[in-house]
Amino acid sequence: MPGFTKMLTQQRRLLHLSNVVSYIRFAHSKPPKPPSPPTPPKPPQKPVSFTFHDETWEDPYSWMSNLSDKVAMRHMDVYMEQEEKYTEAVMSDSDRLQRKLQSEMASRMTSDLSSPPVRWGPWLYYRRVEEGKQYPVLCRRSASLNEEFISYTSPSAGFDFTSGKRIEQKLLDYNQEAERFGGYAYEELSEVSPDHRFLAYTMYDKDTDFFRLSVRDLSSGSLCSKPQANRVSNLAWAMDGKALLYAVTDDNKRPYRIYCSMLGSHEEDVLLLEESDEGVYVNIRHTKDFRFVTVNAFSNTFSKVYLINAADPLSGMTLVWECETQTHCIIEHHKGYLYLFTDAARDGQLVDFHYLLRCPVESCASKSWKHVFIDDSDFVIEDVDFSDKYLVLILREGRNFRICSVDLPLPVKEGAFHLKELNSRLLPLPRYVSQISPGPNYDYYSSTMRFTISSPVMPDAVVDYNLSNGEWVIVQQQNVLHESTQTLYGITSSSSKGNQSSSKNCSFINEFNYENNRLWNDLSEFYACEHYNVSSHDGLEIPLTVVYSQKHEQDGQSPGLLHGHGAYGELLDKRWRSELKSLLDRGWVVAYADVRGGGGGGKKWFHDGRRTKKDNSIKDYISCARFLIEKEIVQENKLAGWGYSAGGLLVASAINSCPELFRAAVLKVPFLDATNTLLYPILPLTPIDYEEFGYPGVIEDFQAIRKYSPYDNIQKGVLYPAVLVTTSFSTRFGVWEAAKWVARVRERTIYDPQSPKLLNLTTDIVEENRYLQCKESALEAAFLIKMMDR
């Protein structure tokens, strides 16, 4: 078939020729263009002018905060949906990284079946999670029968909940409470009566935006008919559990009334106090022995403390202390003496730190308070706690924290004591302690006190100290290396029943030796913790803490994350956070700047970073950022900032001042629109907020606010770092603050798709849901890694 063969040969030649042509075309064709970067949303501008103190400014996005304008709120809903899609589009190429990070973080989250039980009288109180339930259950079990259901042998160590159910009593199921409150269960206050018969607690009602008080009979489990009050902010038991005092707020969330309710009575609750002055706030608390209830009233001009006899709460109040505004005043009672822990001025002179006073109860009306301790330059007292036989002091010597136990009652003496002359002991601690928080310690007559010990290189340790014999035991701590939680009273794994050590005498504070860090699950063998003093703009030294993995060589090429807060006199949170391990293990440096305005440096340190001196905090933070780069701790152009709430204002203001210093930043529920929020508050503010950020009515404060407010000081025509701003409808600072700031940064600064400004709206239940917590943390970490790798 010669014709067929010829035809087949021609077809093969044509096919070959076609392939050659296709190859030539492909070789000379341009590669496909990469997809265009997503376009950021552009909300409408509706400029509104404002004038105050003869200064006029324009706000193009003020409509975002007009909650009463339904049209504006519909536009806001659309805009937030656009922001959500934009964030998803920008971060879409990091989906795989986000899943990996989320998996890492989820594996490190403690899977506690129960909180560490708190012993009070004959009971152990705790919260535990039931399988398949979103919210925990509040329970108690008999302390005397508890031991037989505990195993200290790994891997089955812990309390046997299955067998121990016969000694367990369920007090409150928060899953059922969620059904009462529209599927959401958030508790603010929870107080068991001193006779263990009743539980008073407040639950958040999303529909009304306030906390509702309920009292439950623990013997029957039923709700009591009264009190059932709304807008409750404080609780205090009286008459050994027969009466409950509570404070309520007005429409602006100002605590202003105090009521007394007699349980089992059909009479109406009695109004004990009403503050008609809109500038005065009140709160209540009971002393640890339940003998008295204290009432604190404070405003921007004064602080007062009143005393109520808990045995007869209707007998009136006695004024026992009065001092200047914004002063910390806590009163306790011990065997006929009132003890006052305060930082009020002495003899008309401001003081830098707290001190302890006391006076006999019978003469408290005359306010004849005497100092307990002579001032000592070696240390300052950060906090105190009382029991029937012991006074425990949390001391700070420079950057080092101590816990000191003193026997009670104190010796009879006219004057004040030197701590060294008392029978006092230092309790064991690990290295690098960044914070010591007293536990619930409800049992006034117990010789054991609980504290939570925090460190940048150690998971939080919940520790019980036996003050009578010096023994101590870690009742709960996550074991990061084995991804489990070590807990006494039993939850997962605990190979040892406890630790014994002799306490150190307080006479030799500077000679204190730290205990073996292996007992504490200290991670300093794997993660270094270094301290620096950084010179700020005025020569003052700012403490800087730096943490990094020992596995990664510090050659100046590391990316870094700088945390800051600097507000309300609060300590910067330098606790070990398991989500940061993912960054540390990837070679990141994590640093903490203890700027002015925060805690740990005394009252002057706090005051030098607030109101007209807020600029000090910002410059301190910038100085620490420059130090990290100049000392090659962090690579230049690879530094990120991180700030939460008021810390978000700090970091955003630093970016406004020096945008070139930062490659990226994460701002979580930040305070960004200071001028408008302080002048025209939509959400209620307190005197504490104005004392922190300034009173706009005072012209000096107003001028300072205008200078530091992040929203009002965005530079024009400058490249800003990449920023991820997360916000939520449940935050103290409105969603509109974040939305306005992001929109204005995009409008004013140079657009660069490699340096995106993202706005991420989180759900209200992130704090209650571990999956969502991991997801949000993974997004933050992925954002930082992505921005450093571009």
Protein Blocks (a to p, Z undefined) as FASTA:
>chain_A
ZZlmmmmmmmmmmmmmmmmmmmmmmmmpccddddddddddddddddddddeehiacddfk
lmmmmmklmklmmmmmmmmmmmmmmmmmmmmmmmmmmmmmmmmmmmmpccbfbdcdddeh
jbccdddddehiabdcdddddfklmmmmccfbdfkgccdfklmmmmpccfbdfklmmmmn
goiacdfbdcddfklpaccdddddfklopacdddddfknopacfbdcdehiabdcdeehh
paccdddddfkopafbdcdddehiabdcddfbdcfblkbccdddddfklmaccdddddfk
bccdddddfklmmnopcdfbdcdehiacddddeehiacdddfbdeehiacfbdcdddddf
klmmnopacdfbdcdfkbccfbdcddfkbccddddehjaccdddddddddddfbdcdfkl
pccddddddehiabdcddfklmlmbcbdcdddddfkbccddddddfknopacdfbdcdfk
lopacdehijmbcfbfbdcdddddfklmmlpccddfklnopaklmmccdddddddfkopa
cdddddddfkbccehpaccddddehighiacdfbdcfklmmmmmnopacdddddehiahi
ajklmmmmgcjlmmmmmmmmmmmmmmmmmnomacghiaccddehjlmmmmmmmmmmmmml
pmbdcdehiafblmlmmmmcfbdcdfklmmmnopfklmklmmmmmmmmmklmccehiacd
dddddddfkbmbdfklmmmmmmmmmmmmccdfklccddddddfklmmpmklmmmmmmmmm
mmmmmmmmZZ
